[in-house]
Amino acid sequence: MTRFDHRVAIITGAGNGIGRATARMFVTEGATVVGVDTDEAALGAVRAELGPAFESFPADVADDAPEHDYVSACVARHGRIDVAFLNAGILGPSAPMDDYPLAAFDAVMGVNVRGVWLGTTRAMRAMRAQSTGGVITITSSTGGLRGSGGMGAYITSKHAVVGLMKAAAIEGGPFGIRVNAVHPGPTDTAVWTSAAPSKREESDSTGVGLPQLYRVADPAEIAAVVGFLSSDEAAFCTGASYPVDGGLLAGPPYRHPRSAH
Ligand SMILES: NC(=O)c1ccc[n+]([C@@H]2O[C@H](COP(=O)([O-])OP(=O)(O)OC[C@H]3O[C@@H](n4cnc5c(N)ncnc54)[C@H](O)[C@@H]3O)[C@@H](O)[C@H]2O)c1
């Protein structure tokens, strides 16, 4: 008997990075996972790794057309949805806000906010119809709890989903629907690689610096917290933010005289 036996979990952005690591965790612990992504090849690779407990659903989370409604498809196929991990996100280009292309702002907000809105509202509708409720976890970022320069659209989007999460937790509570946000710090995925500072000095002076543990996270370390929040052990956790950031939000780094860092 494992934590997620007989449970059905949806993961958006399941083809890569944090979503893929979370799919691995859920399948290992007994769940059936419906993995959503625009990257069909990546979904195929996850299916090849995890087997039939991982079902691919190619879709754009920002698209409200019925063929992209992965929640209805999941309920039609499995009769229920226990867990939704709304994780798909994009970083967008790096530019000062007063130079930021409006089309890029719209694209970032489309995936990171509209996509999470659509996923949350679809999941809440389905979960409310079940007597057992459900759990929704949203991937924000440390950039959802503090600002940084050069990525204004991303910062805006990741703060927005914190408000979305709180509103959904309040409305979902009476129906046994728990809603939380995880806030990863720099994590070893494509998003991090594209934003990573090239050297320590740059790391100190930008909002995407290394955390106090002086390393980036393994995606499995984010998945572990999503697993906790999605499990019965977290039965009293809702409406809250959970940083998984190696101490990044604790404060600026300290150059300890006896540390090699
Ligand atoms: N990696 C980090 O350092 C880091 C830090 C904080 C927060 N995050 C957040 O974690 C989440 C996952 O990021 P990751 O690092 O695993 O990135 P990733 O690029 O490795 O994976 C993201 C996945 O989302 C998919 N995706 C993008 N747009 C989509 C859309 N419109 N519809 C469906 N799927 C779409 C991509 O195809 C990709 O497979 C994102 O929300 C990101 O903002 C990442």
The ligand as a Tripos MOL2 file, in Angstrom:
@<TRIPOS>MOLECULE
LIG
   44    48     1     0     0
SMALL
NO_CHARGES

@<TRIPOS>ATOM
      1 N1         13.3520   25.5850  -12.6650 N.am      1 LIG1
      2 C1         13.3250   26.5830  -11.7990 C.2       1 LIG1
      3 O1         14.3740   27.0890  -11.3680 O.2       1 LIG1
      4 C2         11.9910   27.1080  -11.3050 C.ar      1 LIG1
      5 C3         11.9860   27.9570  -10.1940 C.ar      1 LIG1
      6 C4         10.7840   28.4570   -9.7230 C.ar      1 LIG1
      7 C5          9.6010   28.0970  -10.3500 C.ar      1 LIG1
      8 N2          9.6270   27.2800  -11.4180 N.ar      1 LIG1
      9 C6          8.3400   26.9450  -12.0450 C.3       1 LIG1
     10 O2          8.2020   25.5410  -12.0950 O.3       1 LIG1
     11 C7          7.3060   25.1920  -13.1520 C.3       1 LIG1
     12 C8          7.9350   24.0900  -13.9730 C.3       1 LIG1
     13 O3          9.1080   24.6000  -14.5440 O.3       1 LIG1
     14 P1         10.3580   23.6950  -14.9490 P.3       1 LIG1
     15 O4         11.5320   24.3600  -14.3810 O.co2     1 LIG1
     16 O5         10.0730   22.2700  -14.6700 O.co2     1 LIG1
     17 O6         10.3510   24.0170  -16.5270 O.3       1 LIG1
     18 P2         10.4600   23.0810  -17.8210 P.3       1 LIG1
     19 O7         10.5570   24.0320  -18.9490 O.co2     1 LIG1
     20 O8         11.5000   22.0450  -17.6220 O.co2     1 LIG1
     21 O9          9.0290   22.3680  -17.8420 O.3       1 LIG1
     22 C9          7.8690   23.1160  -18.0820 C.3       1 LIG1
     23 C10         6.9340   22.2890  -18.9380 C.3       1 LIG1
     24 O10         5.7390   23.0450  -19.1660 O.3       1 LIG1
     25 C11         5.3600   22.8420  -20.5230 C.3       1 LIG1
     26 N3          4.5220   23.9480  -20.9770 N.ar      1 LIG1
     27 C12         4.9210   25.2110  -21.2530 C.ar      1 LIG1
     28 N4          3.8770   25.9220  -21.7020 N.ar      1 LIG1
     29 C13         2.8130   25.0800  -21.7130 C.ar      1 LIG1
     30 C14         1.4460   25.2350  -22.0840 C.ar      1 LIG1
     31 N5          0.9730   26.3950  -22.5660 N.pl3     1 LIG1
     32 N6          0.6240   24.1770  -21.9340 N.ar      1 LIG1
     33 C15         1.0860   22.9890  -21.4890 C.ar      1 LIG1
     34 N7          2.3700   22.7770  -21.1430 N.ar      1 LIG1
     35 C16         3.2100   23.8280  -21.2580 C.ar      1 LIG1
     36 C17         6.6720   22.7640  -21.2780 C.3       1 LIG1
     37 O11         6.4960   22.1360  -22.5490 O.3       1 LIG1
     38 C18         7.5270   21.9590  -20.3150 C.3       1 LIG1
     39 O12         7.4390   20.5630  -20.5700 O.3       1 LIG1
     40 C19         7.0490   26.4750  -13.9300 C.3       1 LIG1
     41 O13         5.7980   27.0070  -13.5490 O.3       1 LIG1
     42 C20         8.1750   27.3920  -13.4880 C.3       1 LIG1
     43 O14         7.8440   28.7510  -13.5920 O.3       1 LIG1
     44 C21        10.7930   26.7680  -11.9230 C.ar      1 LIG1
@<TRIPOS>BOND
     1     1     2 1
     2     2     3 2
     3     2     4 1
     4     4     5 ar
     5     4    44 ar
     6     5     6 ar
     7     6     7 ar
     8     7     8 ar
     9     8     9 1
    10     8    44 ar
    11     9    10 1
    12     9    42 1
    13    10    11 1
    14    11    12 1
    15    11    40 1
    16    12    13 1
    17    13    14 1
    18    14    15 2
    19    14    16 1
    20    14    17 1
    21    17    18 1
    22    18    19 2
    23    18    20 1
    24    18    21 1
    25    21    22 1
    26    22    23 1
    27    23    24 1
    28    23    38 1
    29    24    25 1
    30    25    26 1
    31    25    36 1
    32    26    27 ar
    33    26    35 ar
    34    27    28 ar
    35    28    29 ar
    36    29    30 ar
    37    29    35 ar
    38    30    31 1
    39    30    32 ar
    40    32    33 ar
    41    33    34 ar
    42    34    35 ar
    43    36    37 1
    44    36    38 1
    45    38    39 1
    46    40    41 1
    47    40    42 1
    48    42    43 1
@<TRIPOS>SUBSTRUCTURE
     1 LIG1         1 GROUP 0 **** ****
